[in-house]
Amino acid sequence: MVMGDFGLSAAGAAAAVSCFLYARRQGEFRPAWLLFALSSAMASLGNLVWGWYEVVLRAEMPRPSLADFFFLCFAPPAILGLLMLARRPLNGAGWVCLVLDAWLIGGSLLTLSWSLALGHTAGAADQGVAHAAFQLAYPILDIALVSVVLALHFRRTAANRAAVNTAVGALALTVVCDAMFTSPLLHQSYRSGQLLDAGWFAGSLLLAYAPWAAAFARPREGRPSRPFPRSRRLRRGAAPGRPAAPSRSGPRPGEAGTPSGPLASPAAADAPRSERARPRASAPGPPAPPPPPAPPSPPAQGAEAGCYAPARPIAGSLAALLPYLAAAVCTLGILYNVLAGRSVDQVVLLTAGAVVLALLVRQGIMLLDNMALTQKLAENENHFRSLVQGSSDVIMIAAPNGRLKYVSDASKGVYGLFPEELVGRELAGLIHPEDLPAVLHELRRFLAAGPPADPTTRIEYRFRSRDGGWLNVESTVNRHQGGLILNSRDVTERVRLQAQLQHNAEHDPLTGLPNRVLFTKRVGQALSGRRQSDQGTAVLFIDLDGFKAVNDTIGHQAGDELLVQAARRLQESVRQGDTAARLGGDEFAALILGDGAGDRTAREGHLLELADRLRLRLSQPYDIDGNDVRVAASIGVAFAEPGLGAGELLRNADLAMYRAKAAGKDRVELYAPQMQQDVVRRAEVAARLRTALHEGEFSLLHQPVVSLADGRITALSAQARRRTAQGALFTPAEFLRAAEEGERTAELGRWVLEEAVAQAAERSRAGLRTPVAVRIAARRLLDRSLPLTSIEALLTRHGLAPGSLMLELAGLDPRVPLDELERRLTTLRRLGVRFALDGFGTGYGSITALRRLPVEVLKLDRSLVDGVVESARLHKITSGLLRIAADLGMQTVADGVDLPDQAGVLRAMGCTHGTGGAFSAPLDEYRIRLLLADGHCPLPAGRPRPGAPGIPGGRPGVPGASRGHAPGRPGGPATGPAAGAGARPPVPPARTGGAAYAGLQHGAPRPHSETVVPPP
């Protein structure tokens, strides 16, 4: 019952439902499977009608009947569905070949079938025309279905192969059962539920399973299978209903064969034959790079290639044999009639003649296609040969055994060797022995990877030329018939240029020594690998002291020559394995590799001795254009430590070198961890100074400068104080010690100058016209951060009268060019700015500065004032300096007069002015105005002790000492005779040879009465 009529109907209905659901799956429309669903529905309805008569009605099936109609409608939809699933021809000739192939199969099967059975059925006299037509319709439709199945079997699309194969198998099983049913032997004894029904039942179930077969099939060819893909593969001809796109390029080199020679690997030897390709008529484009042309393909295969997209080799061979098999079948049908002693039926003759005619037409089409293909191949061959022979690159083909079997004519121009001299030689013998291992390794890897993973590779090596030298060659390598194609070009000039560029990028162009980049790289190499644990490795940082003076005095060309000679001396002073480098400017460095010694003390002593010898060697005179030029060398030494990188080691050596320069230059310093801590601390303090400046934590105080003769206030000294969150005022001494001469101190100096000028202008407008003094480093006047235009603009903006600003020059040293400083001071003097010489009696160049600079006031250094009472030597020195100032007609100011005895002694020695705690502490703006309104500070009442050095009898000899002013409280307002309301003592007029003194103390940390504003 299961495989009876109703079972067959249910199986057909299941196949129809399955194909219909798949045809509309995921919103896509698949017409081929919809036609299969219609074909299965026809079979289901036919079996349903048959079972109704046979099982339910138990009556004989009338002929013809409705069941016959449904069964006859089974084949046409199936045929159309197979046509839609097939790979469509590429051109008109392909369509003709498809029709001819189908007719060859159908005609040959019709000839054989008519000879065996159909002729007898058609000639039966006891049946009517309609019955005979129905009897012949079944086998003819089956023959048509078989013809389409066989014709399209070798041309089915590659997409969804499992589903198509299953559907073809299901239809083939159904056709076989139909053919057996039409056989007179089985037709007469047929009963439902027998073997034929089992075949039909299995065919319907297979067709129901067919659309879902891909879901159970394993992915093939490296990509996952998906039932009936319609997108992403249309251009490959994968979707049914659309022709496959013709290929626009020929076979890629390397796909023509698989490697099997000494360079091949087992993985490469197993490459499938399907990877091999041959030229096709539809691929006119030449490949690049072009190999020598391959011989033409056989004509039959060429015709198929011209009509259809490329097929598998076996399928192509069977398709080529199809016409001959059809002719053989036709011949077999005719022989059967002859051997049986019957006359040949006209239907057989007509069908056989049509088959032979179709065979001739098809062979003619194949002949024309093969002629066109042969012509195309000849054109491609000439084209390829022209490209190969005209190319400037050398094209070589290496056989699997590694010998060259083809070399293009370009070898004469590139290698200097004729092709005949290279053909037959082993490629390995022409490659430089040092490059051969790397080349062989890359070629074996390339061959083992296979074309899909790595279609081409590129190698560089040295190739032997005719003169025995070596040329740098770059080759693009492709596979070719088990061997290799090498497209090579000479890149010797490019390699030389790259080497030169690399050398220039890592070496100093002036001295030829390694630059900072290469030196850092070598230091990193020395700190890694097998030397990682060797702590004897050290870096020397070298700076030439006085090199700038060489450039400024005798020119930059002489400076360059000095650098070249210094580099030569440095290179000669280090060992062969060590590295000498120029880092830039007058900075050099040396990498000294350790010798593995474990004694740290001995190692440090040896390296310091080496560094000192190098210092002496670099400090010897240099012969520059016949002149002896001398410079010194400051060297910093840093040893490698565990976990220390190249950057940290270079930084440590740099810090040690700057410590050597700060300690007096021309010396060697060994790095100590404290140096890094000092740098960090200075950075932190500089950051705090920047924050204090931006947040307005600094205040400007003024300390009066008093005439020692009568106590009059002749000037004010501007001083900066930092106000804490609790309101306390402190000197910025900590900032000055840490920040030294950095950008932040210059910013603080500019702030002091601007505030002093602004407040002096406000006091002047209020009627208190007292000059203000600001201490400034001499080199700051030459710095671009304080141009003359800024000082002029400052005075103009605030309207400060000429003579109201005095700048105290501090920090004169050999680095300050006096010629330029003199020009700058002369220009400022025209603007009404006065100058004082700070720190007179100490430091560098005081006498020279007196002779050359336009100063009007001399300010004694506080080191002279501190011991003037106790030290007879200091008393004599100070007295001599004061006499010099008096002879020059200059006013003098004693800085840091904190004791009454000091004021009395200085007054007796002839000092004209003083400032310090003995007169008044630094005051804010409100209190300094109160003091200026009085105009006087009380002079100290103390008298020099009897027998004080330099003061006979211990009595002051200065008029005005008996004014009797009582000393005021330090830091408080002045006390003394009351001035009238609004009374204001006149400002002393400037005298010949000097000006009213104004001094701002600006320098190292001092007591609270001293200024501590840094040099701007």
Secondary structure by P-SEA (a helix, b strand, c coil): ccccaaaaaaaaaaaaaaaaaaaaccccccaaaaaaaaaaaaaaaaaaaaaaaccccccccccccaaaaaaaaccaaaaaaaaaaccccccaaaaaaaaaaaaaaaaaaaaaaaaccaaaaaacccccaaaaaaaaaaaaaaaaaaaaaaaacccccccaaaaaaaaaaaaaaaaaaaaaaacaaaaaacccccaaaaaaaaaaaaaaaccccccccccccccccccccccccccccccccccccccccccccccccccccccccccccccccccbbbbcccccccccccccccccccaaaaaaaaccccccaaaaaaaaaaaaaaaaaaaaaaaaaaaacccccaaaaaaaaaaaaaaaaaaaaaaaaaaaaaaaaaaaaaaaaaaaaaccbbbbbbccccccccccccccccccccccccccccccccccccaaaaaaaaaaaaaaaccccccbbbbbbbbbcccccccccccbbbbcccbbbbbcccaaaaaaaaaaaaaaaccccccccccaaaaaaaaaaaaccccccccccbbbbbbbcaaaaaaacccaaaaaaaaaaaaaaaaaaccccbbbbbccccbbbbbbbbcccccaaaaaaaaaaaaaaaaaaaacccccccbbbbbbbbbbbbbbcccccaaaaaaaaaaaaaaaaaacccbbbbbcaaaaaaaaaaaaaaaaaaaaaaaccbbbbbbbbcccccccccbbbbbbbbbccccccccaaaaaaaccccaaaaaaaaaaaaaaaaaaaaaaaaccbbbbbbbbbccccccccccaaaaaaaaaaaccccccbbbbbccccccccaaaaaaaaaaaaaabbbbbbccccccccaaaaaacccccbbbccccccccccccaaaaaaaaaaaaaaaaabbbbbbcccccaaaaaaaaaacccccccccccccccaaaaaaaaaaccccccccccccccccccccccccccccccccccccccccccccccccccccccccccccccbbbbbccccccccccccccc
